[in-house]
């Protein structure tokens, strides 16, 4: 019984991944300037190898069922913020509506500002992956990816793409912006998958 109790508390007080240090700050790291996106011109799409293409404007998106997650955030530059509250829409909810075709195993995430990153479809179906428009009970500001960012807690932060506008389902693992510049295709912080 004591062993089980110890194991439970050990999981609850999990340390940061190897090679990371903990900070209470949330540094802003971006390649280039944050794009300014007018909400009346913003839209979000799920397309590619899907049965049902999804296209939503801001009003439609914010009417979707809201969820909240509390998660860690690990940056490839070696800092970790251990407790973040994100509010938005669970991505698996929208992917189920889109109905991926059997050949769809990968995704390419497209963002305003011409940023891209890749993730497996399996990764995006995790229940802790969220399209967030609020962070720590405040609207997500532009510097942190507002109006909408993808949050993938089990991957390094560059996979949690800012200013998201489209998720394209594909049958190929296409490298994104940082992956084509030598970053790892998976980006798992617990395996220290920083570079390929």
Buried (B, 14 or more C-beta within 10 A) or exposed (E): EEEEEEEEEEEEEEEBBEEBEEBEEBEEEBEEEBBEBEEEEBEBBBBBBBEEEBEBEBEEBBEBEEBEBEBBBBBBEBBBBBEBBBBBBBBBBBBEEBEBEEEBBBBBBBBBBEBBBBBEBEBBBBEBBBBBBBBBEEEBEBEBBBBBBBBBBBBBBBBBBBBBBBBBBBEEBBBBBBBEEEBBBBBBBEEBBBEE
